[in-house]
Amino acid sequence: MDWKLLTREDYVTTSWSGGTTTQLAIAPEGAVYNHRDFLWRLSSATVELDHSDFTPLPDYNRFLAVLEGEIKLKIDAQEPFPLAPGRVVAFDGGVPVESWGQCVDFNLMVRKGKGEGCVVELRREEAFEETVTPGAGNRSLAVYCVSGSASLPQFGLEVQAGQTLLCLEGQNEPFTIKGEAGVLMVASVREA
């Protein structure tokens, strides 16, 4: 298993009608979001509109978390509900989704039938040490540092705010994350 450190120089930022989206990672390598040829994609978006409709992605399941701000989210026919930091929601990318409010979000998209995803937020007020157990299967993992800093001591890796540690395939053994006060997003994709 090989981990790689990604920095702002590795990310791709694009504009859309409601703000900007920064692609943190995409698989397989060379896949293009607009071609919809990816297995999974990690991104963070700045939503600057008071109301927006999500782009329909019928071939993908989505996992969404708010990093800064708070929004109200309406998924399909459900009643709108607040989404603030500390909560991750999963939904079918093909259903209508609306949001109200401005925020910075974190988004994992996984192709239906080709993989299963999971996003966990680690928000800590003081130094911490956590064991992450990815589970069996061919897994890709990403640790995105929103704020603070962290390390994966058994691999000799460190990540600072705005950086991502990425392991493409093969990380299914438990590992330890040590961090300072701050926020980390841990995303996992198991290929079907």
Number of C-alpha atoms within 10 A of each C-alpha: 11 10 17 13 17 18 15 13 7 13 17 12 14 11 11 10 9 16 15 16 21 17 20 25 19 19 17 13 10 9 15 13 14 7 7 13 13 19 22 27 21 19 19 20 22 19 23 15 14 12 15 17 13 13 12 13 16 13 16 23 22 22 22 19 24 23 24 15 14 18 24 16 21 17 18 14 9 9 9 16 12 13 21 17 18 13 14 17 14 17 15 20 22 16 16 16 20 17 21 18 17 21 22 20 21 26 22 25 28 26 23 18 12 14 19 17 22 19 24 16 19 17 16 14 9 10 13 15 13 12 11 13 12 20 13 11 14 16 22 23 23 24 24 27 22 21 18 18 21 25 19 19 12 9 12 7 14 17 23 19 16 16 22 27 21 20 18 19 17 15 22 18 11 10 15 15 18 15 24 16 16 19 23 28 18 19 22 22 26 22 18 12
